[in-house]
Amino acid sequence: MRLDKFLRISGIIKRRTVAKDVALAGRIEIDGRPAKASSEVRPGQQVTLNLGRKTATYEILRVPEGAVRKEERDDLVRLTLERIDPDW
């Protein structure tokens, strides 16, 4: 599944176009490497988002085949690290 679509389905980013823009700005990494919106994601990968003041790293637990209900979103990713810069 594409990175931008996965971020939308998992609820990490609310809109797919926003996920695409963040990736184009170079603020998303997969396993420590810069990622494009079209990058494929797989279970076990680490996705790091730098959203200005907040930096968060998620581990992909499962990649769904299609649509996911809101109640099932927590089964897709696990937050492994979150850092908020107080001086930003």
Residue pairs with C-beta under 8 A, 6 or more apart in sequence:
1 9
1 40
1 41
1 63
1 64
2 37
2 38
2 39
2 40
2 41
3 19
3 23
3 28
3 30
3 35
3 36
3 37
3 38
3 39
3 40
3 41
3 47
4 16
4 19
4 20
4 23
4 37
4 38
5 16
5 19
6 41
6 60
6 63
6 76
7 13
7 16
7 19
7 47
8 14
8 15
8 16
8 19
9 64
9 67
9 68
9 73
9 76
10 58
10 68
10 73
10 76
10 77
11 70
11 73
12 49
12 56
12 58
12 77
13 19
13 22
13 49
19 28
19 37
20 37
22 28
22 49
22 51
23 35
23 36
23 37
23 39
24 36
24 37
26 34
27 49
27 50
27 51
28 34
28 35
28 47
28 48
28 49
28 50
29 35
29 47
29 48
29 50
30 39
30 41
30 45
30 46
30 47
30 48
31 45
31 46
32 46
32 48
35 47
41 47
41 60
41 63
42 60
42 63
43 60
43 61
43 62
43 63
44 59
44 60
45 59
45 60
46 57
46 58
46 59
46 60
46 80
47 57
47 58
47 59
47 60
47 77
48 55
48 56
48 57
48 58
49 55
49 56
49 57
49 58
52 88
53 84
53 85
53 88
54 82
54 83
54 84
54 85
55 81
55 82
55 83
55 84
55 85
56 79
56 81
56 82
56 83
57 79
57 80
57 81
57 82
58 77
58 78
58 79
58 80
59 77
59 78
59 80
60 76
60 77
61 75
61 76
61 77
61 78
62 75
62 76
63 76
64 76
68 76
